[in-house]
């Protein structure tokens, strides 16, 4: 048997990546935290963490124990809230792919007001960051790229979409249904550095002899759209993005697609079977329903 504070120490080291930062988060000295981790490892008869001067990594045993530790900590918090009469609201920690339009997420939040039914945490990140958070139990559910060949998590596809150009509505070609790469040979472009199809997009233009000047490189899609509308340049982005003053003609011959959906650990299947209102709203809005 072991005390709950040992679980907290272990999770703090995993979440903060070092003993010193974990000790500060737990309001104890580093030697005290180290002694606690050692006590936990002896109780479990396994080394959980590999320590070095640069970083701390989970051992195989530590990786197996991590989801159990997360569940124990969550169960303890729920029990404590129930016994002291706190609002009995479940925690929903949702990770959202940063290239999903912010307006979709904001509209779903406004529609469902999730903080009234959940203790709610929202985290934005790229695909790699969200997979890491999900694997380490830092989030319960991710709205991200799915159908990428991984079997580590449960997945449900919500939206399959292609990519199109984003050009100023005042551009001479804005009224075209499709535009060829060659027609853009002398255009100034904007690079979405976080784009999942960035390498494919670059290869597409290079193969057609188009090597434009880049006026901006950004990981912020709202900023990119504002700059497109202002006439700074054009770009390629998923079709779901919309902005006043920006036209979205197709890029002829560019066939890249992405699949957006929900991803969860195998112990969170209930979030698919009976999704919270916010998740249901996000699914509807991404799927094109009103």
C-alpha positions in Angstrom: 0.0 0.0 0.0 1.1 3.6 -0.5 -0.2 7.1 0.3 -1.9 9.4 -2.1 0.8 12.0 -1.8 3.2 9.6 -3.5 0.9 9.4 -6.5 0.9 13.2 -6.6 4.7 13.3 -6.5 4.9 10.8 -9.4 2.4 12.7 -11.6 4.1 16.0 -10.9 7.4 14.6 -12.1 5.7 13.3 -15.3 3.9 16.5 -15.9 6.7 18.9 -15.2 9.6 16.9 -16.6 12.0 17.4 -13.8 12.3 16.7 -10.0 13.0 20.4 -9.2 9.9 21.7 -11.0 7.8 18.9 -9.6 9.0 19.7 -6.1 8.1 23.3 -6.5 4.6 22.4 -7.8 4.1 20.2 -4.8 5.5 22.8 -2.4 8.1 20.4 -1.0 11.9 20.3 -1.2 13.5 18.2 -4.0 15.1 15.7 -1.5 11.6 15.2 0.1 10.1 14.5 -3.4 13.0 12.2 -4.3 12.5 10.2 -1.1 8.8 9.9 -1.9 9.4 8.6 -5.4 11.8 6.1 -4.0 9.2 5.0 -1.5 6.6 4.5 -4.2 9.0 2.5 -6.4 9.8 0.2 -3.4 6.1 -0.3 -2.8 5.5 -1.2 -6.4 8.8 -3.2 -6.6 9.6 -1.4 -9.9 11.8 1.5 -11.0 9.3 4.1 -12.5 11.6 6.9 -13.6 15.0 7.2 -15.2 16.8 10.2 -13.8 19.5 12.2 -15.6 20.9 15.8 -15.4 19.0 16.8 -18.5 15.6 15.1 -18.1 13.4 12.5 -16.5 11.9 9.6 -18.5 9.4 6.9 -17.7 10.6 3.3 -17.6 8.5 0.6 -19.1 7.0 0.0 -15.7 6.5 3.7 -15.2 4.6 3.9 -18.5 2.3 1.0 -17.4 1.7 2.6 -14.0 0.9 6.1 -15.4 -2.7 5.5 -16.5 -3.4 3.8 -13.2 -2.0 6.8 -11.3 -4.2 9.2 -13.3 -7.3 7.1 -12.5 -6.4 6.9 -8.8 -5.9 10.7 -8.6 -9.2 11.4 -10.5 -11.1 9.0 -8.3 -9.7 10.5 -5.2 -10.7 14.0 -6.3 -14.2 12.9 -7.2 -14.6 11.2 -3.8 -13.3 14.2 -2.0 -15.7 16.6 -3.7 -18.6 14.3 -3.0 -17.8 14.0 0.7 -17.2 17.7 1.3 -20.2 18.8 -0.7 -18.4 20.4 -3.6 -20.1 20.7 -6.9 -20.1 17.2 -8.4 -18.9 18.2 -11.8 -16.9 15.7 -13.8 -13.6 16.9 -15.4 -13.4 17.1 -19.2 -9.9 17.9 -20.5 -10.1 18.4 -24.3 -7.2 18.9 -26.6 -7.9 20.7 -29.9 -5.7 20.7 -33.0 -4.5 24.3 -33.5 -5.3 24.2 -37.2 -9.1 23.7 -36.6 -10.9 27.0 -37.1 -11.2 28.9 -33.7 -14.7 30.0 -34.6 -15.9 26.4 -34.7 -14.6 25.8 -31.2 -15.9 29.1 -29.9 -19.4 28.6 -31.4 -19.6 25.1 -29.8 -18.5 26.5 -26.4 -21.0 29.4 -26.6 -23.8 26.9 -27.6 -23.2 24.4 -24.8 -21.5 26.5 -22.0 -19.5 23.5 -20.9 -18.3 24.9 -17.6 -21.8 24.7 -16.4 -21.8 20.9 -16.8 -18.1 20.1 -16.4 -15.0 21.3 -14.7 -13.6 22.1 -18.1 -10.0 22.4 -19.5 -9.2 23.3 -23.1 -5.7 22.9 -24.6 -4.6 23.7 -28.1 -1.6 22.1 -29.8 -0.2 20.5 -32.9 -0.7 16.8 -33.7 2.5 15.6 -31.9 1.7 17.6 -28.8 -1.8 16.3 -28.5 -0.7 12.7 -29.0 1.9 13.2 -26.2 -0.7 14.7 -23.9 -3.2 11.9 -24.6 -0.5 9.2 -24.0 0.5 10.8 -20.7 -3.1 11.2 -19.5 -3.0 15.0 -19.5 -6.1 15.2 -21.6 -9.1 12.9 -21.8 -10.0 13.5 -25.4 -8.4 15.1 -28.5 -10.0 16.7 -31.5 -7.2 16.1 -34.0 -6.0 14.3 -37.1 -7.2 10.7 -37.2 -7.0 7.7 -39.5 -3.2 8.0 -39.7 -2.5 4.3 -39.2 -1.9 4.3 -35.4 -3.8 1.8 -33.2 -2.7 3.4 -29.9 -6.0 5.2 -29.3 -9.7 4.9 -30.1 -10.7 7.1 -33.1 -13.8 8.4 -34.6 -13.8 10.4 -37.9 -15.9 13.5 -38.0 -14.8 15.4 -41.1 -12.9 14.6 -44.3 -11.9 17.8 -46.1 -9.5 18.9 -48.8 -7.4 22.1 -49.1 -8.0 25.2 -51.2 -6.4 28.5 -51.8 -7.1 31.5 -49.6 -6.8 34.7 -51.6 -8.0 38.3 -51.1 -11.6 38.8 -52.3 -10.4 41.7 -54.4 -7.9 39.5 -56.3 -8.6 39.3 -60.1 -8.8 35.5 -59.8 -11.1 35.5 -56.7 -14.2 34.6 -58.7 -12.6 31.4 -60.3 -13.7 28.0 -59.1 -10.2 26.6 -59.6 -6.8 28.2 -60.2 -3.7 26.4 -61.5 -0.3 26.6 -59.8 1.1 28.2 -62.9 -1.3 31.1 -62.6 0.2 31.9 -59.2 3.8 32.0 -60.4 4.3 35.7 -59.7 2.2 35.8 -56.5 3.4 36.6 -53.0 2.6 33.7 -50.6 2.1 33.1 -46.9 3.4 29.9 -45.3 1.3 28.2 -42.6 4.2 26.5 -40.9 2.0 24.2 -38.8 0.1 22.9 -41.9 -0.2 19.1 -41.9 0.1 19.2 -45.7 3.0 21.7 -45.8 5.5 19.3 -47.4 2.9 18.1 -50.0 2.0 21.7 -50.8 5.6 22.8 -51.3 6.3 19.8 -53.5 3.2 20.5 -55.6 4.3 24.1 -56.4 8.0 23.1 -56.9 7.1 20.4 -59.4 5.3 23.0 -61.4 8.2 25.4 -61.4 6.5 27.9 -59.0 8.9 29.3 -56.4 7.2 32.3 -54.9 8.4 35.0 -52.5 7.1 34.4 -49.0 5.9 37.5 -47.1 5.0 35.8 -43.9 5.6 32.5 -42.1 3.1 31.9 -39.3 1.5 29.2 -37.0 -1.6 31.4 -36.3 -4.4 30.8 -38.8 -6.4 33.8 -37.7 -3.4 36.0 -38.4 -2.9 34.4 -41.7 -6.5 35.0 -42.8 -6.3 38.6 -41.7 -3.1 39.1 -43.7 -4.7 37.4 -46.8 -7.7 39.7 -46.5 -5.4 42.7 -46.2 -3.7 41.7 -49.5 -0.3 40.6 -48.1 -0.3 37.3 -49.9 -2.1 34.1 -50.7 -1.9 30.6 -49.1 -3.2 27.1 -49.0 -5.4 25.9 -46.1 -8.1 23.5 -45.2 -11.5 24.3 -46.8 -13.2 24.7 -43.4 -11.5 28.0 -42.8 -13.5 31.1 -43.7 -12.9 34.8 -43.2 -14.5 38.0 -44.4 -12.6 39.4 -47.4 -11.1 36.0 -48.3 -12.1 33.9 -51.3 -11.5 30.2 -51.3 -11.1 28.9 -54.9 -9.7 25.4 -55.4 -6.1 24.7 -56.4 -6.4 22.6 -59.5 -4.8 19.2 -59.2 -4.0 19.4 -55.5 -5.7 16.3 -54.0 -4.4 16.4 -50.4 -7.0 15.7 -47.7 -7.1 15.5 -44.0 -9.4 13.6 -41.6 -10.4 15.3 -38.4 -12.0 13.4 -35.5 -12.0 12.4 -31.9 -9.2 10.4 -30.3 -9.3 8.9 -26.8 -7.6 6.3 -24.7 -9.1 2.8 -24.6 -10.3 3.4 -21.1 -12.4 6.4 -22.3 -14.7 4.7 -24.7 -17.7 6.2 -22.8 -16.8 9.6 -24.2 -17.7 8.2 -27.6 -20.8 6.3 -26.6 -22.2 9.2 -24.5 -20.4 12.4 -25.5 -20.7 15.5 -23.4 -22.7 18.3 -25.0 -19.6 20.2 -26.1 -18.2 17.2 -28.0 -21.5 16.6 -29.7 -21.7 20.3 -30.7 -18.2 20.2 -32.1 -19.0 17.1 -34.1 -22.1 18.7 -35.6 -20.3 21.9 -36.5 -17.3 20.3 -38.0 -19.5 17.9 -39.9 -21.3 20.8 -41.5 -24.6 20.7 -39.6 -26.2 23.9 -38.4 
